[in-house]
């Protein structure tokens, strides 16, 4: 179970407001990293999205006892290799309306005929796959049954339960 995800954006406050709208959640400052925000819907999963200022990175603390620290760097890429799939309670039309309002690419896609997602390109940089309730049902049908791996790949599983 993934409970929260974090990523860096150009405008954390604004992106937090958009995610709060989509998730029907609260968006508040996230003090551990100044200028950051956290979006929390207070759902049964403890879902949260942390939004850091662009250039933020997390580095290990000193030795074996100190926790990770936030560091600012000038290095950043237009795109990122991180993405997440998030179930939402809003429908496709609401998501597309928000995407259009923000000027962010928003497109419904099919993932190998297994399930649909809406690619929601935050700041036109970071892809978040949003799953409406019906899309989440498709996804869970795929992701909760080991036999569906046969539809997904011909490679043998690396590990078995």
N, C-alpha and C positions, 0 to 999 in steps of 0.2 A: 504494500500500500504506500503510495507516494502521498505524503500529507502536504508538503509545500514545495514550491519551486521559486528560484530567484533568477533574475537576469537584469542586465544593465540597459538603460534606455536614455535617450536624449532628454526627455522631460518626465521624470518619475511622478511628479504630482499629477500631471494631466493623464498619463497612462493609468495611474491608480484610479482616477475618477472614471475612466472608460471601463476598466475591469470591474469596478464597483457597480456600475450600471449593468453590465452583462451578467455578473454573478449575483446581483441583488444583495450586495455586501457593503461593508464599511471599509473606508480607506483612511488610514491614519499614518502619521509620521512613524518611521522605524528608526529609533534613536541609535542603535549600534553603529549605523553607517550614516552620518549626517547627510541630509538631502534625500534620503530614501523614504519610501512609503511601503506599507504592507496593506494588502487587501484581504479581509477576512469575512466570509459569509456566515460564520458560526454554524456550519452544517455538522452532520453526524460524523464526518470524516476528519474534521479539523483542517479543512482545506485552507491554504493561504498562498498568496503570491507576493513575493518581496520584489520591489522595483528599486534598483540602485541607480545612481547617476552613472552615465556612460564613463568608462575608464576605471570603474571600481573592479577590484579583483579581491578574492579571498586567498590569503596565504597562511600557511601553518604558523602557529605560535612557536616561541623559542622552547627548545628542549622537548621533554615528554610530558610536561605538566601544563603548559600554557595553551589556551584555546586559540583558534584561528583569529586572525586580525584582518581588518579591511585596509586596503592600500589603494591609492589612486595612481593611475598610470596614464600616460598620454597615448599609449598604444590601444587602438581600437579598430575594428573592422566594420565595414558597412553591414555585412551579414554575419550570421553566427551559425555554429554547428549544433546549437542546442534548440530543441523544440519540445513541446509538451502537448498532450491531448487532454482536454478538460471538458468534462460534462457540464452543461449549463441547462437552466430551466427555461430559457427564452427560445423562441422559434427562429427559423432561418431568416424570415423577413426582418425581425428585430435586429438580428446580427448584421444583416446587410445594410439596414438603415443606418446603424451606428458606424459601420465601416465606411459607407459613402459620406456620411457627415464628417468623418475624420480625414477622408481622402486616403484611406488605407485599403490596399488590395484585399478583397474579400471574395472568395470563390468556393463553390461547392465542388468537391472532388470525390472520386471513388477510389478506394485503395484496393486494387487487385480484385475487384468484385466481391470483396469480403465485407466492407462496411464503408459508409460515406462519412466525410468530415467537411467542415467548412474551414478552409485555410484563411486565417485572420492574421494579416501581416502587420503587426504592431510597428508603428512608425515606418512602415514599408521596409523593415529590416529584419524582424524576428517573426518566424512563423509559429503561430499557436493554432493547433487543430481544435476547433470548438465542435462539440458533439451535442446536438439538440437531443431531447429525450428519445426520439425514435432512432437517431443515429447511435446513441449510447446503447440502446437495446441490441442493435446490429453488432456493435463493437464487443459487447459483453458476450454475445453468442460465440464470437470468434475467440476472444481472449480468456474464456473460462473453461474451454474444453480442449484438453490435450490432443484429441484426435483431429482438430482443425489444423494442426501443424502440417498434416499431410497435404492440405489444400494450399498451404503457404510456401512450402519448400520441399525439395526432394532430398535435401541434406538430412542426415540423421541428427537427432537431438544431441547436444553436447552433454547434457546431464538428464538424469531421470529422477523422479521423485519416488 
